[in-house]
Amino acid sequence: MQKTGLDMEFTGLHSVFPQGKQPSFFDSPAEWYLKARQSVQKFTVNQLGLSIFSNEESNKYVAHSYNFFLFPTTFGVMDSEFSLQASSIQFLTHYGFDYNKFLKDGIPYMNEVQEKKLQQCLLTGNWKVRSTLDKDKVKKVIDDVTRWVPSAEEGGSMVLHDISGFQIFEVQLILRQALPDVWTEPFGDQKVIVKKVSPRHRWCLENSSCDCCRKELILLSARGFTNLFQTLVEAKKPMVGHNMLMDLLHLHDKFYKPLPESYEEFKKNIHSLFPVLIDTKNVTKSIWKEFQFPRASNLLEVYEILCSDLNPTNPTCPVIAHASDCLKYADKKSPHEAAYDAFLCGSVLLKLAHLLLGRMPCDTLETGSSFSQYLNALTKYLNQVNLIRAGVSTINFSGTDVPSQRPPLLIASVQGWPAVDEEQIYQKLKALCKFDVRRLTENQFLLLSNKFKGVRVVLRDYKTHPNLRISLYRYWRHSPQANCLLQICGIVASWSLLAFVIGGSPWYVM
């Protein structure tokens, strides 16, 4: 059985949100999704890595790892806008990312909405060129051909040079649309041959199965990487990632359909595309302390710990080998290169599954375990994808999201600190614990964190602080809405009692 490791790199991660609008622990999954959706629509994918693991022998997996530089389709009326985030560019540059390959050689892609738009242009025959570079090239080509056609004899030809990329299609479509007595064909590398033909001969050529400008062939080329994405969807193999939620958002938006407004619709679509998802971040987060592994700050460190003697089941783990045509990573570490990280995802998953299987009552560890047994050991983690900085810690793509076990909500009451805001509260407490802060009233703030130890320290140190008292939040005591409701109930009860005392008869009168 095969499984696929996935990793992606982006031109940016998170948009710069206005103060108080950043993703936070106060967000429900749906609120977090709407914020992340804005970022995904703003940035694009510049590299995608796949590592396909096949169980070719008992207790041995072979990894085929591939890197794809991607660039949005720029063809005809198709054009895209995307942003570059300075911190992301700086980060990837530090790890040797080749931006020339991304910009010059990136494989095109499109989603279903973009494909329908291109298909409509091809069907109507109303072909336009938006790229300035392509416009200049097409203008020169038309000038050269229109000067040649009047004096050319039927059967004569001329060759156009330096026609690259989608210009191969654009030049031919424009010339065929403008000149009814010519025919075009690709001619070797970056060349197009133009022939002068009779109307009847042209009709025969247009209806030939050998025409390289048939609409289905143009769409196939313009779809680019989306063709491979569709193959992955049809395969329905387990998809493995590490902190893979942003990857899934971009997969949906760039290769399937623009992200819907509905969070539940997004979940439903992803589950339909990839029925089995495994997030190694979610698995490691769950079991790391149980096995007393040292802290790991990134995927490579997780992989190295699991490959070391610290992992009690490492000697019996399946052998993971690189395919003979994919040996780049056999002796070289390449963190944050998408294919390498995809390989790490798949390898970490196998080692985690082997570790979990060791706790189950079976005797297969010495003789080799099947991937179906590994999936069985991972059952509780299937389709549970890690969610950073939100009201829940995971998104369940095959069911209802489960509330997370996190520290309780705190309330900070301020005295003698005029005009205090959320940022000042955050800065005051960050040395002990980093909180997401939200104003409740003029002098009260709600605090949320995911660090139990930090919350305990803050509760201890600020219990009787003269200017900033922090305690556990109690809804019926601290909520303005609850207080208002209680006040209204008190007023109603008081008036009812007063009305009874004034207008009622003594209980002893019969």
C-alpha positions as CSV (number, residue, x, y, z in Angstrom):
1,M,0.0,0.0,0.0
2,Q,1.3,3.5,-0.9
3,K,1.1,6.7,1.1
4,T,2.2,10.2,0.1
5,G,4.1,12.7,2.1
6,L,3.3,16.3,1.3
7,D,4.9,19.6,2.0
8,M,4.5,23.1,0.4
9,E,6.3,26.4,0.5
10,F,4.5,29.7,0.1
11,T,5.2,33.3,-0.9
12,G,3.7,34.3,2.5
13,L,1.9,32.7,5.5
14,H,-0.3,35.1,7.3
15,S,-1.6,38.5,6.2
16,V,-0.9,41.5,8.5
17,F,-4.2,41.8,10.3
18,P,-5.4,45.0,12.0
19,Q,-4.8,45.2,15.8
20,G,-7.1,42.8,17.6
21,K,-8.0,40.9,14.4
22,Q,-5.2,38.4,14.4
23,P,-5.9,34.7,14.8
24,S,-6.2,34.0,18.5
25,F,-7.2,31.4,21.1
26,F,-10.6,33.1,21.3
27,D,-11.4,32.1,17.7
28,S,-13.8,29.3,16.9
29,P,-12.5,27.0,14.1
30,A,-14.9,28.8,11.7
31,E,-13.6,32.3,12.7
32,W,-10.0,31.1,12.3
33,Y,-10.8,29.7,8.9
34,L,-12.2,33.0,7.7
35,K,-9.0,34.8,8.8
36,A,-6.8,32.1,7.2
37,R,-8.9,32.2,4.0
38,Q,-7.9,35.9,3.5
39,S,-4.2,34.9,3.7
40,V,-4.5,32.0,1.3
41,Q,-6.3,34.2,-1.3
42,K,-3.4,36.7,-1.0
43,F,-0.4,34.4,-1.3
44,T,0.5,31.6,-3.6
45,V,2.4,28.3,-3.6
46,N,6.0,28.5,-4.9
47,Q,7.1,24.9,-4.3
48,L,5.3,21.6,-3.7
49,G,7.0,18.4,-2.6
50,L,5.7,14.9,-2.8
51,S,7.3,11.7,-1.4
52,I,5.6,8.5,-2.4
53,F,6.3,5.6,-0.1
54,S,5.8,2.1,-1.4
55,N,6.0,-1.1,0.6
56,E,8.1,-3.0,-1.9
57,E,9.5,-5.7,0.5
58,S,8.6,-6.9,3.9
59,N,9.6,-4.3,6.5
60,K,11.1,-2.1,3.8
61,Y,9.7,1.1,2.2
62,V,11.1,2.9,-0.8
63,A,10.6,6.7,-1.1
64,H,10.3,8.5,-4.4
65,S,10.7,12.2,-3.7
66,Y,9.9,15.0,-6.1
67,N,10.1,18.8,-6.1
68,F,7.8,21.0,-8.1
69,F,8.4,24.7,-8.6
70,L,5.0,26.2,-9.3
71,F,3.9,29.5,-10.9
72,P,0.3,30.6,-11.7
73,T,-0.8,30.1,-15.3
74,T,-0.3,33.2,-17.4
75,F,-2.0,32.4,-20.7
76,G,-4.5,34.3,-22.8
77,V,-6.9,36.1,-20.5
78,M,-5.5,34.1,-17.5
79,D,-3.5,36.3,-15.1
80,S,-3.1,36.2,-11.4
81,E,-2.1,38.5,-8.6
82,F,-0.2,37.4,-5.5
83,S,1.7,39.0,-2.7
84,L,5.3,38.4,-1.4
85,Q,5.8,38.6,2.4
86,A,9.3,39.8,3.3
87,S,9.8,37.5,6.2
88,S,8.8,34.4,4.1
89,I,11.2,35.4,1.3
90,Q,14.0,36.0,3.8
91,F,13.3,32.6,5.5
92,L,13.3,30.6,2.3
93,T,16.3,32.4,0.9
94,H,18.3,31.5,4.0
95,Y,17.6,27.8,3.2
96,G,18.7,28.2,-0.4
97,F,15.3,28.5,-2.2
98,D,15.9,29.2,-5.9
99,Y,13.6,32.1,-6.8
100,N,14.8,32.1,-10.4
101,K,13.4,28.6,-10.9
102,F,10.1,29.7,-9.3
103,L,9.7,32.8,-11.5
104,K,11.2,31.5,-14.8
105,D,10.5,27.7,-14.8
106,G,7.5,27.3,-12.4
107,I,5.0,24.7,-13.6
108,P,1.6,26.4,-14.3
109,Y,-1.6,25.4,-12.5
110,M,-5.2,26.5,-12.2
111,N,-8.4,25.6,-10.3
112,E,-11.7,24.6,-11.8
113,V,-13.1,28.2,-12.0
114,Q,-10.1,29.4,-13.9
115,E,-10.2,26.4,-16.2
116,K,-13.9,27.1,-17.1
117,K,-13.0,30.7,-17.9
118,L,-10.1,29.5,-20.2
119,Q,-12.3,26.9,-21.8
120,Q,-15.0,29.5,-22.6
121,C,-12.4,31.7,-24.3
122,L,-11.2,28.7,-26.4
123,L,-14.8,27.8,-27.4
124,T,-15.7,31.3,-28.5
125,G,-12.5,31.7,-30.4
126,N,-12.2,35.2,-28.9
127,W,-8.5,35.0,-28.1
128,K,-6.7,37.8,-26.3
129,V,-3.2,38.2,-24.8
130,R,-2.8,40.0,-21.4
131,S,0.9,39.4,-20.8
132,T,3.0,42.4,-21.8
133,L,5.9,40.2,-22.8
134,D,3.6,38.0,-24.9
135,K,1.9,41.0,-26.5
136,D,5.2,42.3,-27.7
137,K,6.2,38.9,-29.1
138,V,2.8,38.4,-30.8
139,K,2.9,41.9,-32.3
140,K,6.3,41.2,-33.9
141,V,5.2,37.8,-35.2
142,I,2.0,39.3,-36.8
143,D,4.1,42.0,-38.4
144,D,6.5,39.5,-39.8
145,V,3.9,37.1,-41.1
146,T,1.5,39.7,-42.6
147,R,4.5,41.1,-44.6
148,W,5.3,37.6,-45.8
149,V,1.8,36.3,-46.7
150,P,0.9,38.5,-49.7
151,S,3.9,37.5,-51.7
152,A,4.0,33.8,-50.6
153,E,2.8,31.0,-52.8
154,E,0.5,28.3,-51.6
155,G,2.6,25.6,-49.9
156,G,5.3,28.2,-49.0
157,S,6.4,28.5,-45.4
158,M,8.4,30.6,-42.9
159,V,9.8,29.8,-39.5
160,L,9.3,31.9,-36.4
161,H,12.1,31.7,-33.8
162,D,12.4,32.1,-30.0
163,I,8.8,31.2,-29.3
164,S,8.7,29.7,-25.7
165,G,6.2,28.5,-23.1
166,F,2.6,29.3,-23.8
167,Q,3.6,31.6,-26.6
168,I,3.7,28.4,-28.7
169,F,-0.1,28.3,-28.4
170,E,-0.8,32.0,-28.3
171,V,1.1,32.8,-31.5
172,Q,-0.6,30.0,-33.4
173,L,-4.1,30.9,-32.1
174,I,-3.7,34.6,-32.9
175,L,-2.3,33.9,-36.4
176,R,-5.0,31.4,-37.2
177,Q,-7.7,33.7,-36.0
178,A,-6.3,36.7,-38.0
179,L,-5.3,35.0,-41.2
180,P,-7.6,32.5,-42.9
181,D,-5.0,31.3,-45.5
182,V,-2.2,30.2,-43.1
183,W,-1.6,27.1,-41.0
184,T,0.8,26.8,-38.0
185,E,2.6,24.0,-36.4
186,P,5.4,23.7,-33.8
187,F,8.8,23.1,-35.4
188,G,11.6,21.9,-33.2
189,D,12.7,23.7,-30.1
190,Q,11.1,27.1,-29.5
191,K,10.1,27.5,-33.2
192,V,6.8,27.6,-35.1
193,I,6.4,27.0,-38.8
194,V,3.8,29.1,-40.7
195,K,2.5,27.6,-44.0
196,K,0.3,29.3,-46.7
197,V,-2.6,26.9,-47.5
198,S,-5.9,26.9,-49.4
199,P,-9.2,27.2,-47.5
200,R,-10.1,23.6,-48.1
201,H,-6.7,22.4,-47.0
202,R,-7.0,24.5,-43.8
203,W,-10.4,23.0,-43.0
204,C,-9.0,19.5,-43.3
205,L,-6.1,20.4,-41.0
206,E,-8.4,22.0,-38.4
207,N,-10.4,18.9,-38.2
208,S,-7.4,16.6,-38.0
209,S,-6.6,14.6,-34.8
210,C,-3.0,15.6,-35.3
211,D,-3.6,19.3,-34.7
212,C,-1.4,20.3,-31.7
213,C,-3.7,23.3,-31.0
214,R,-6.8,21.2,-30.2
215,K,-8.6,22.7,-27.3
216,E,-8.2,19.7,-25.1
217,L,-4.4,19.7,-25.6
218,I,-4.2,23.4,-24.8
219,L,-6.3,22.9,-21.6
220,L,-4.0,19.9,-20.7
221,S,-1.0,22.1,-20.9
222,A,-2.6,25.1,-19.2
223,R,-3.7,22.8,-16.3
224,G,-0.1,21.9,-15.7
225,F,0.4,20.6,-12.1
226,T,-3.4,20.4,-11.6
227,N,-3.3,17.2,-13.7
228,L,-1.0,15.6,-11.1
229,F,-3.2,17.0,-8.3
230,Q,-6.2,15.2,-9.9
231,T,-4.2,12.0,-10.1
232,L,-3.5,12.2,-6.4
233,V,-7.2,12.8,-5.7
234,E,-8.3,9.8,-7.8
235,A,-5.7,7.6,-6.1
236,K,-7.3,8.1,-2.6
237,K,-4.1,7.2,-0.8
238,P,-3.3,8.4,2.7
239,M,-1.9,11.9,2.6
240,V,0.7,12.7,5.3
241,G,1.8,16.2,6.3
242,H,3.3,18.1,9.3
243,N,1.2,21.0,10.5
244,M,-0.6,20.6,7.2
245,L,-3.7,22.8,7.6
246,M,-2.3,25.7,5.5
247,D,-1.2,23.1,2.8
248,L,-4.8,21.8,2.6
249,L,-6.2,25.4,2.3
250,H,-3.9,26.1,-0.6
251,L,-4.5,22.7,-2.3
252,H,-8.2,23.5,-2.2
253,D,-7.8,27.1,-3.4
254,K,-5.2,26.7,-6.1
255,F,-5.9,23.3,-7.6
256,Y,-9.6,22.6,-6.8
257,K,-11.9,25.5,-6.3
258,P,-11.6,28.9,-4.6
259,L,-12.1,28.5,-0.9
260,P,-15.8,28.7,0.1
261,E,-17.0,31.1,2.7
262,S,-18.4,28.2,4.7
263,Y,-16.0,26.4,7.1
264,E,-18.1,23.3,7.0
265,E,-18.1,23.2,3.2
266,F,-14.3,23.4,3.2
267,K,-14.1,20.5,5.6
268,K,-16.5,18.5,3.5
269,N,-14.6,19.2,0.3
270,I,-11.2,18.3,1.7
271,H,-12.6,15.0,3.1
272,S,-14.0,14.2,-0.3
273,L,-10.7,14.9,-2.0
274,F,-8.5,13.2,0.6
275,P,-10.4,10.7,2.7
276,V,-7.4,9.8,4.8
277,L,-5.3,12.6,6.3
278,I,-2.5,12.1,8.9
279,D,-0.8,15.1,10.5
280,T,2.4,14.0,12.1
281,K,2.4,17.3,14.2
282,N,-0.8,16.1,15.9
283,V,0.6,12.7,16.6
284,T,3.9,13.9,18.0
285,K,2.2,16.5,20.1
286,S,0.0,13.7,21.6
287,I,2.7,11.1,22.4
288,W,6.0,13.0,22.8
289,K,5.9,13.5,26.6
290,E,4.6,9.9,27.2
291,F,7.8,8.5,25.7
292,Q,10.0,11.2,27.4
293,F,11.6,12.3,24.2
294,P,13.6,15.6,24.4
295,R,11.9,18.7,23.0
296,A,11.9,19.0,19.2
297,S,11.3,22.4,17.7
298,N,11.0,21.3,14.0
299,L,10.3,18.3,11.8
300,L,14.0,17.5,11.2
301,E,14.6,17.3,14.9
302,V,11.6,15.0,15.3
303,Y,13.0,12.7,12.6
304,E,16.5,12.6,14.1
305,I,15.2,11.7,17.6
306,L,13.0,8.9,16.2
307,C,16.0,7.6,14.2
308,S,18.2,7.6,17.4
309,D,18.6,5.2,20.3
310,L,16.1,7.3,22.2
311,N,13.4,5.6,20.3
312,P,13.0,2.1,21.9
313,T,11.5,0.6,18.8
314,N,14.0,2.0,16.3
315,P,16.0,-1.2,15.8
316,T,12.9,-3.0,14.6
317,C,11.5,-0.1,12.5
318,P,11.1,-0.7,8.8
319,V,14.0,0.2,6.6
320,I,13.3,3.4,4.6
321,A,15.4,3.7,1.4
322,H,15.5,6.3,-1.3
323,A,14.6,5.2,-4.8
324,S,17.5,4.8,-7.2
325,D,16.4,7.8,-9.3
326,C,15.8,10.0,-6.2
327,L,19.1,9.9,-4.3
328,K,19.4,13.6,-3.7
329,Y,18.5,13.3,0.0
330,A,20.3,10.0,0.7
331,D,23.3,11.9,2.3
332,K,22.2,15.5,2.3
333,K,19.8,17.3,4.6
334,S,17.8,20.0,2.9
335,P,15.3,21.4,5.5
336,H,12.5,23.5,4.1
337,E,13.0,22.1,0.6
338,A,9.5,20.8,-0.1
339,A,10.4,17.3,-1.3
340,Y,12.8,16.8,1.6
341,D,10.3,17.8,4.1
342,A,7.7,15.6,2.4
343,F,10.2,12.7,2.8
344,L,10.6,13.5,6.5
345,C,6.8,13.6,7.0
346,G,6.4,10.1,5.5
347,S,9.4,8.7,7.5
348,V,8.3,10.2,10.8
349,L,4.8,8.7,10.3
350,L,6.2,5.2,9.8
351,K,8.4,5.5,12.9
352,L,5.5,6.9,15.0
353,A,3.2,4.2,13.8
354,H,5.8,1.6,14.6
355,L,6.2,3.1,18.1
356,L,2.4,3.1,18.7
357,L,2.0,-0.5,17.3
358,G,4.6,-1.6,19.9
359,R,2.1,-0.8,22.7
360,M,-0.6,-3.0,21.1
361,P,-0.9,-6.7,21.8
362,C,0.7,-8.2,18.7
363,D,3.9,-9.9,17.7
364,T,4.6,-8.4,14.4
365,L,7.4,-5.9,15.3
366,E,10.2,-8.4,14.9
367,T,8.9,-9.8,11.6
368,G,7.6,-6.7,9.9
369,S,4.3,-4.8,10.0
370,S,1.9,-4.0,7.2
371,F,0.8,-0.4,6.6
372,S,-2.8,-1.4,7.3
373,Q,-1.6,-2.4,10.8
374,Y,0.1,1.0,11.1
375,L,-3.1,2.7,10.1
376,N,-5.0,0.7,12.8
377,A,-2.5,1.9,15.4
378,L,-3.1,5.5,14.2
379,T,-6.9,5.3,14.2
380,K,-7.5,8.0,16.7
381,Y,-5.3,10.4,14.7
382,L,-6.8,9.9,11.3
383,N,-8.2,13.1,9.8
384,Q,-7.3,15.1,12.9
385,V,-5.2,18.1,11.7
386,N,-3.3,20.4,14.0
387,L,-4.7,23.9,14.4
388,I,-2.4,26.6,15.6
389,R,-3.8,29.4,17.7
390,A,-7.5,28.9,17.9
391,G,-10.2,27.8,20.3
392,V,-9.6,24.1,19.5
393,S,-6.3,22.3,18.9
394,T,-7.3,20.1,16.0
395,I,-9.8,20.1,13.1
396,N,-11.6,16.9,12.5
397,F,-12.2,16.5,8.8
398,S,-14.4,13.4,9.2
399,G,-16.7,14.7,12.0
400,T,-17.4,17.3,14.6
401,D,-14.4,19.3,16.0
402,V,-13.7,18.2,19.6
403,P,-13.2,21.0,22.3
404,S,-9.6,21.1,23.4
405,Q,-8.2,20.6,26.8
406,R,-6.6,23.9,27.5
407,P,-6.0,26.2,30.5
408,P,-9.0,28.0,31.8
409,L,-10.1,31.5,30.8
410,L,-8.7,34.2,33.1
411,I,-9.9,37.7,33.8
412,A,-7.5,40.6,34.5
413,S,-9.0,43.5,36.5
414,V,-7.0,46.8,36.3
415,Q,-6.9,49.5,38.9
416,G,-4.9,52.8,38.7
417,W,-3.7,52.2,35.2
418,P,-5.5,54.7,32.9
419,A,-6.0,54.1,29.2
420,V,-4.5,50.6,29.3
421,D,-5.0,48.4,26.2
422,E,-4.6,44.8,25.2
423,E,-1.0,45.2,24.0
424,Q,0.1,46.7,27.3
425,I,-1.4,43.8,29.2
426,Y,0.3,41.3,26.8
427,Q,3.7,43.0,27.3
428,K,3.2,43.1,31.1
429,L,2.7,39.3,31.3
430,K,4.7,37.9,28.5
431,A,7.8,37.2,30.6
432,L,5.7,34.7,32.6
433,C,3.2,33.5,30.0
434,K,2.1,34.6,26.5
435,F,-1.6,35.3,26.5
436,D,-4.1,36.3,23.8
437,V,-5.8,39.3,25.3
438,R,-9.3,40.6,24.6
439,R,-11.0,43.6,26.3
440,L,-14.2,42.7,28.3
441,T,-15.0,46.1,29.9
442,E,-13.1,49.4,30.3
443,N,-11.0,48.0,33.1
444,Q,-11.3,44.2,32.6
445,F,-9.5,41.9,30.0
446,L,-9.9,38.2,29.2
447,L,-6.8,36.1,28.9
448,L,-6.2,32.8,27.1
449,S,-3.1,30.7,26.8
450,N,-2.2,27.1,25.9
451,K,0.5,26.9,28.6
452,F,-0.8,25.3,31.9
453,K,2.4,26.1,33.8
454,G,2.4,29.7,32.8
455,V,-1.2,30.2,33.7
456,R,-0.6,28.7,37.2
457,V,2.4,31.1,37.7
458,V,0.4,34.2,36.6
459,L,-2.5,33.2,38.9
460,R,-0.1,32.9,41.8
461,D,1.8,36.1,41.2
462,Y,-1.1,38.4,40.3
463,K,-3.7,37.1,42.8
464,T,-3.3,40.2,45.0
465,H,-1.4,42.5,42.7
466,P,-2.3,46.2,43.5
467,N,-2.8,47.3,39.9
468,L,-3.5,44.1,37.9
469,R,-5.5,41.4,39.7
470,I,-5.9,38.1,37.8
471,S,-8.3,35.3,38.6
472,L,-10.3,32.5,37.0
473,Y,-13.1,33.8,34.9
474,R,-16.6,32.9,36.1
475,Y,-19.4,33.6,33.7
476,W,-22.2,34.4,36.2
477,R,-19.8,36.7,38.1
478,H,-17.8,38.4,35.4
479,S,-19.9,38.5,32.2
480,P,-21.5,41.9,31.5
481,Q,-24.5,40.1,29.9
482,A,-25.0,37.8,32.8
483,N,-24.7,40.7,35.3
484,C,-27.2,42.7,33.2
485,L,-29.6,39.7,33.2
486,L,-29.2,39.3,37.0
487,Q,-29.9,43.0,37.6
488,I,-33.0,42.8,35.4
489,C,-34.2,39.7,37.3
490,G,-33.5,41.4,40.6
491,I,-35.5,44.5,39.6
492,V,-38.4,42.3,38.4
493,A,-38.3,40.3,41.5
494,S,-38.3,43.4,43.7
495,W,-41.2,45.0,41.9
496,S,-43.1,41.7,42.1
497,L,-42.5,41.4,45.8
498,L,-43.5,45.1,46.4
499,A,-46.7,44.6,44.4
500,F,-47.5,41.6,46.4
501,V,-46.9,43.3,49.7
502,I,-48.9,46.4,48.8
503,G,-51.8,44.8,46.9
504,G,-52.0,41.3,48.4
505,S,-54.1,40.1,51.4
506,P,-52.7,38.7,54.6
507,W,-52.2,35.0,54.4
508,Y,-54.4,34.4,57.5
509,V,-57.4,36.1,56.0
510,M,-59.9,33.5,54.7
